[in-house]
Amino acid sequence: MNFKNITVAGSGVLGSQIAYQIAFKGFNVTVYDINDEALERAKERILKLKARYQADLGASEAEVNSAFDRVAFKSDLSAATANADLVIEAVPEAVHIKTDFYTKLGQAAPENTVFATNSSTLLPSQFAEVTGRPEKFLALHFANEIWKNNTAEIMKHPGTDMAVFEDVIAFAKAIGMVALPIYKEQSGYILNSLLVPLLSAAEKLLVNEVADIETIDKTWMIATKAPMGPFAILDVVGINTAYNISLAHAKATGNEVAEKIAKLLKEEYIDKGKLGVAAGEGFYKYPNPSFAGPDFLKN
């Protein structure tokens, strides 16, 4: 495994977390996004992670500062990938956006650079050819709050070089992840094959007016002893991601419920700035959501 310089493309909630975790483990990281405004928001997100690493991992001030110092921010794709051994893509979960990005990335990055998609639901084979290097392309999917939920799903497609697959597994371990190799393509990988049906079922109950948000979450939490219900999980994942998944499903299948879910998320949450935990409000208000209150699960 010869990965030393890593580029993370896409600086949203998870992209920023991925970049900081990699830097925290001693690698040089460049964060790429389409403009300087997006990169400024990324800097703010990453700076806020310092306190989380100190609180959750017991990291020292020197360690979190040193990690931040290993992160560079660039809005020029060629400059951002000039020395990259590995590019981890975390751009929005939309086929046309990823296709356009990989077309440009394949032209900009050095020939030896390995590409990995952090897509939650899309398959690497959908983009393998457009990368121009299908044998050096695969999926590397992280869970949100990566420093605590430290799983990395590494999924090959039929054309992935096994040596590349094994190198990325070794890299995942080197950045503190529990590596989860997936040898056959599966939409949703392992985690989202389990999680997305749960979240979709909760959204369906809501849009069909079967029950309200708190009742649905309360039911799941009491019955399974889970610390959060599906709508609290959606706030952590981010409403934009949930919307993109529902919209993609609606377009692919014409499913009316998926269309209703996408419409609800867009009009009642995204358009009103209720994007989840990172925005201070989603289905719940933060930093003190009602589901975390002492009386939430009481009769």
C-alpha positions in Angstrom: 0.0 0.0 0.0 1.7 3.1 -1.3 -0.9 5.7 -0.5 0.6 8.8 1.1 -1.2 11.8 -0.5 -5.0 11.6 -0.5 -7.5 13.9 -2.2 -11.1 14.0 -1.0 -13.4 15.4 -3.7 -16.6 16.8 -2.2 -16.5 18.7 1.1 -20.0 18.1 2.4 -20.7 16.6 5.9 -19.2 13.2 5.1 -16.5 14.4 2.8 -15.2 16.8 5.5 -15.2 13.9 8.0 -13.3 11.6 5.7 -10.7 14.2 5.1 -10.1 15.0 8.7 -10.0 11.3 9.8 -7.4 10.6 7.2 -5.3 13.6 8.3 -5.8 12.6 11.9 -4.1 9.3 11.1 -1.1 11.0 9.6 -1.8 11.3 5.9 -1.5 14.4 3.8 -5.0 15.4 2.5 -6.3 17.8 -0.1 -9.9 18.7 0.0 -11.4 19.6 -3.4 -14.6 21.3 -4.1 -16.0 23.4 -7.0 -15.4 26.9 -5.5 -13.8 28.7 -2.6 -17.1 29.3 -0.9 -17.7 25.6 -0.6 -14.2 25.2 0.7 -14.7 27.8 3.4 -17.8 25.9 4.6 -15.6 22.8 4.7 -13.0 24.5 6.8 -15.7 25.5 9.3 -17.0 21.9 9.4 -13.5 20.4 9.9 -12.6 23.0 12.6 -15.7 21.9 14.5 -14.6 18.3 14.4 -11.6 19.1 16.6 -13.8 19.4 19.7 -15.6 16.1 18.7 -12.3 14.2 18.5 -11.2 15.6 21.8 -14.5 14.7 23.5 -15.1 11.3 21.8 -11.6 10.0 21.3 -9.6 11.8 24.1 -7.4 13.4 21.4 -5.1 16.2 22.6 -5.2 19.8 21.4 -1.8 19.2 19.7 -3.1 16.1 17.9 -6.3 17.8 16.5 -4.3 20.9 15.5 -1.6 18.8 13.8 -4.3 16.9 11.9 -5.9 20.1 10.6 -2.5 21.4 9.5 -2.2 18.3 7.2 -5.3 19.4 5.3 -5.1 21.6 2.2 -8.1 23.1 0.3 -8.1 23.6 -3.5 -10.8 24.4 -6.0 -8.7 23.6 -9.1 -9.1 19.8 -9.8 -5.8 19.4 -11.6 -3.9 21.1 -8.7 -5.9 19.2 -6.1 -5.0 15.8 -7.6 -1.5 16.5 -9.0 0.2 14.4 -6.3 -2.7 12.2 -5.3 -2.1 8.5 -4.8 -5.8 8.0 -4.0 -8.9 10.2 -4.8 -12.0 9.5 -2.6 -15.1 11.0 -4.3 -17.8 12.2 -2.0 -19.8 14.4 -4.4 -23.7 14.5 -4.4 -25.5 11.2 -4.9 -26.7 11.9 -8.4 -25.6 9.9 -11.5 -25.1 12.9 -13.8 -23.0 14.8 -11.2 -20.8 11.8 -10.6 -20.5 11.0 -14.3 -19.4 14.6 -15.1 -17.0 14.6 -12.2 -15.3 11.3 -13.2 -15.0 12.4 -16.8 -13.0 15.5 -15.6 -11.1 13.6 -12.9 -9.9 10.9 -15.3 -8.3 13.6 -17.4 -6.9 15.6 -14.5 -5.3 13.0 -12.2 -2.0 11.2 -12.8 -2.3 7.7 -14.5 -1.3 5.9 -11.3 -4.0 7.5 -9.1 -6.6 5.1 -7.7 -10.2 6.4 -7.6 -12.7 5.4 -5.0 -16.4 6.4 -4.7 -18.0 6.9 -1.4 -21.5 6.5 -3.0 -24.1 5.2 -0.6 -26.3 3.5 -3.2 -24.7 3.7 -6.7 -22.5 0.9 -8.0 -18.9 1.4 -9.1 -19.6 -0.3 -12.5 -21.9 2.6 -13.3 -18.9 4.9 -13.6 -16.0 2.5 -14.1 -15.6 3.1 -17.9 -15.9 6.9 -17.7 -13.0 7.1 -15.2 -10.7 5.9 -17.9 -9.1 3.5 -15.5 -11.7 0.9 -14.5 -9.1 -1.5 -13.0 -8.1 1.3 -10.5 -11.6 2.1 -9.5 -13.8 0.8 -6.7 -16.1 1.8 -3.9 -15.0 2.9 -0.4 -18.0 3.7 1.7 -17.9 5.2 5.2 -20.6 5.7 7.8 -21.4 9.1 9.2 -19.5 10.2 12.3 -16.6 8.2 10.9 -14.4 8.7 13.9 -16.9 6.7 16.1 -18.8 4.6 13.5 -15.5 3.4 12.0 -16.6 1.1 9.3 -15.3 1.1 5.7 -17.1 -0.9 3.1 -14.7 -1.7 0.2 -16.6 -3.0 -2.8 -15.0 -4.1 -6.1 -16.7 -4.2 -9.5 -15.9 -7.0 -12.0 -13.0 -5.0 -13.5 -11.3 -3.9 -10.3 -7.7 -5.1 -10.0 -7.4 -7.4 -6.9 -4.2 -5.7 -5.9 -5.9 -2.3 -5.9 -8.8 -3.9 -3.9 -6.3 -5.2 -1.3 -4.4 -1.9 -1.2 -7.6 0.0 -0.4 -8.5 -2.5 2.3 -5.0 -1.9 3.9 -5.5 1.8 3.6 -8.9 1.6 5.4 -7.3 -0.2 8.3 -4.4 2.4 8.3 -6.9 5.2 8.9 -8.6 3.4 11.9 -11.5 1.7 10.1 -12.9 -1.7 10.5 -12.5 -2.9 6.9 -15.5 -4.7 5.4 -14.6 -6.3 2.0 -17.4 -6.8 -0.4 -16.5 -9.1 -3.3 -19.7 -8.7 -5.4 -21.5 -5.5 -6.3 -24.6 -4.9 -4.2 -26.6 -1.7 -4.4 -26.5 -0.3 -0.8 -23.5 -2.4 0.1 -24.0 -4.0 3.5 -25.0 -1.0 5.7 -27.4 0.7 3.4 -28.9 -2.6 2.3 -30.0 -2.9 5.9 -30.5 0.8 6.7 -32.2 2.3 3.6 -35.3 0.0 3.8 -35.8 1.1 7.4 -35.5 4.8 6.6 -37.8 4.4 3.6 -40.4 2.6 5.6 -40.4 5.4 8.2 -40.7 8.0 5.4 -43.6 6.1 3.9 -45.4 5.9 7.2 -45.0 9.7 7.5 -46.1 10.7 4.0 -49.1 8.3 4.1 -50.1 10.0 7.4 -50.0 6.7 9.4 -48.1 8.3 12.3 -46.1 11.3 13.2 -42.3 11.6 13.4 -41.9 11.2 17.1 -44.3 8.3 17.3 -42.5 6.4 14.6 -39.1 7.0 16.3 -40.4 6.2 19.7 -41.8 2.9 18.4 -38.4 1.9 17.0 -36.4 3.0 20.0 -38.6 1.2 22.6 -39.1 -2.0 20.5 -35.4 -2.5 19.5 -33.6 -0.6 22.3 -31.9 1.5 19.6 -30.5 4.9 20.8 -32.2 6.7 17.8 -35.2 6.2 15.6 -35.2 6.5 11.8 -35.9 10.2 11.6 -33.1 11.0 14.1 -30.9 8.8 11.9 -32.0 10.8 8.8 -31.0 14.0 10.6 -27.5 12.6 11.1 -27.3 11.3 7.5 -28.5 14.7 6.2 -31.8 15.6 4.5 -30.1 16.4 1.2 -28.8 12.8 1.0 -32.2 11.4 1.9 -33.8 13.6 -0.8 -31.3 12.5 -3.5 -31.9 8.8 -2.7 -35.7 9.2 -2.8 -35.6 11.3 -6.0 -33.3 8.8 -7.8 -35.7 6.0 -6.8 -38.7 7.9 -7.9 -37.1 8.7 -11.3 -35.9 5.1 -11.8 -39.2 3.4 -10.9 -42.0 6.0 -11.1 -42.9 5.0 -7.6 -45.5 7.5 -6.3 -44.6 7.1 -2.6 -41.0 7.9 -3.4 -42.1 11.0 -5.3 -44.2 12.1 -2.3 -41.2 11.5 0.0 -38.9 13.6 -2.3 -41.5 16.4 -2.5 -42.0 16.5 1.3 -38.2 16.6 2.0 -37.7 19.3 -0.6 -40.6 21.6 0.3 -40.8 21.2 4.1 -37.2 20.7 5.0 -34.5 21.5 2.3 -36.3 24.7 1.1 -36.6 25.9 4.7 -33.0 25.2 5.5 -33.8 22.2 7.8 -31.0 20.0 6.6 -30.4 17.9 9.7 -28.0 18.0 12.6 -25.3 20.0 10.7 -27.8 22.8 10.1 -29.2 22.8 13.7 -32.6 21.6 12.6 -34.1 18.8 10.5 -36.9 16.6 11.7 -35.7 17.6 15.2 -34.1 20.8 16.6 -30.5 20.6 17.8 -28.4 20.6 20.0 -31.2 19.3 22.3 -33.6 17.1 20.2 -36.7 15.9 21.9 -35.8 12.2 21.3 -32.8 12.6 23.6 -34.9 14.0 26.4 -35.5 12.0 29.6 -39.3 11.8 29.1 -39.3 10.9 25.4 -39.8 7.1 25.9 -42.1 7.4 28.9 -45.8 6.7 28.7 
